[in-house]
Amino acid sequence: MTYNANEKGYYGQFGGAFIPEMLYPNTEELRQNYIQIMEEPSFKKEFHALLKDYVGRPTPLYFANRLSDKYKTKIYLKREDLCHTGAHKVNNTIGQILMAKRLGKTRIIAETGAGQHGVATATVCALMGIDCVVYMGEIDIARQAPNVARMKMLGAEVRPALSGSRTLKDATNEAIRDWINNPVDTHYIIGSVVGPHPYPDMVARFQSVISEEIQSQLLEKEGTPNPDYLIACVGGGSNAAGTYYHYLDNMDVGIIAVEAAGKGIHSGESAATSALGKVGIIHGSKTLLMQTQDGQITEPYSISAGLDYPGVGPMHAHLYTSGRGEFISVTDDEAMTAGLLVSQLEGIIPAIETSHAFAIFDHRKFKPDDILVINLSGRGDKDLQTYIDYFKL
Ligand SMILES: *Cc1c(COP(=O)(O)O)cnc(C)c1O
């Protein structure tokens, strides 16, 4: 039994590539080449040099003293918030822009909801001097003005998606249409462990630098590479996949995934995909997703823009249904309270996505000698206005 993808991109029954015939040449070119390219010594060298000097890796593994005291267990924080651009997303976009270059691509497209993945993509396109078009729903463009400005400043073109609900799924449709029309020169950078094979596996491999570092850092600090539990928030699932990757088949290590319950799992306003989802196809992949009786995708809700996704990557659907992972849903209120607590106990303001992971202690007890690693996926600067409004600061 392995919890990794097989050659066809399946994690148990989930994954695969459910794509229109016209997209087949694009994903096929990537599928045939991605592992070989990632394993080339020159690729590895360039990837790791940029992670070190541009992103600022390795990110620290920090023992959170006061948080550990409060919850009477040993809590380490993996500081992805200290990556350039303020979150883990750049690990993946650096990897994919290097992949695009190796495949001879001269143009990048991406879709974005809250704008975080758009910014991470625009950043690496500026770094490499490659043309970048980011599709974004018209409604999201209005809601996320600072990230739109960042993308423009970085030289990207932000193209509004004007159809449907004018949000993320419509931007995704536009990006796919663009890719079908430009199969030769364009690479589509997907921002999480979602989409058709090979994207979930490729993105997980790029993000796996997180668990690779945890292993050696924990060995140095605790004399063992294995924590008792790894904890991460899950939107599409890329920061979680990176945190779990080197431990997936190591049953000594517990895996905990935290999803957004919004205003409550059964409130009709949530993004608790594992609790509410049924098997279906989204974004070219078979996975768990929130849908109506007749299979229409339900509009998700969370106070955190990065967890506001109706599906979950196929790796996580498999971790959930197989029982390998423990899935817990946390409400907006629990997350916001946890975010404030971490700010005041550790002097670190987390992204609201990450605050969901910190709310685990409202749901779960740990033993005094348990070693926990919580992935601190991003910093909270981007969320300051939401924190201000919520706490009336
Ligand atoms: C985008 C984002 C997430 C959610 O995306 P995943 O693919 O599930 O990791 C989580 N945390 C932060 C800080 C983000 O920006």
Ligand as a Chemical Component Dictionary entry (heavy atoms), coordinates in Angstrom:
data_LIG
# 
_chem_comp.id                   LIG 
_chem_comp.type                 NON-POLYMER 
_chem_comp.pdbx_formal_charge   0 
_chem_comp.three_letter_code    LIG 
# 
loop_
_chem_comp_atom.comp_id 
_chem_comp_atom.atom_id 
_chem_comp_atom.alt_atom_id 
_chem_comp_atom.type_symbol 
_chem_comp_atom.charge 
_chem_comp_atom.model_Cartn_x 
_chem_comp_atom.model_Cartn_y 
_chem_comp_atom.model_Cartn_z 
_chem_comp_atom.pdbx_ordinal 
LIG C1 C1 C 0 -3.361 29.182 -0.842 1  
LIG C2 C2 C 0 -3.078 28.996 0.570  2  
LIG C3 C3 C 0 -3.506 27.853 1.267  3  
LIG C4 C4 C 0 -4.385 26.796 0.652  4  
LIG O1 O1 O 0 -3.853 26.140 -0.457 5  
LIG P1 P1 P 0 -3.290 24.652 -0.339 6  
LIG O2 O2 O 0 -3.055 24.248 -1.764 7  
LIG O3 O3 O 0 -4.347 23.835 0.333  8  
LIG O4 O4 O 0 -2.044 24.707 0.448  9  
LIG C5 C5 C 0 -3.130 27.694 2.596  10 
LIG N1 N1 N 0 -2.392 28.638 3.234  11 
LIG C6 C6 C 0 -1.976 29.751 2.608  12 
LIG C7 C7 C 0 -1.168 30.742 3.368  13 
LIG C8 C8 C 0 -2.299 29.977 1.255  14 
LIG O5 O5 O 0 -1.880 31.103 0.650  15 
# 
loop_
_chem_comp_bond.comp_id 
_chem_comp_bond.atom_id_1 
_chem_comp_bond.atom_id_2 
_chem_comp_bond.value_order 
_chem_comp_bond.pdbx_ordinal 
LIG C1 C2 SING 1  
LIG C2 C3 SING 2  
LIG C2 C8 DOUB 3  
LIG C3 C4 SING 4  
LIG C3 C5 DOUB 5  
LIG C4 O1 SING 6  
LIG O1 P1 SING 7  
LIG P1 O2 DOUB 8  
LIG P1 O3 SING 9  
LIG P1 O4 SING 10 
LIG C5 N1 SING 11 
LIG N1 C6 DOUB 12 
LIG C6 C7 SING 13 
LIG C6 C8 SING 14 
LIG C8 O5 SING 15 
# 
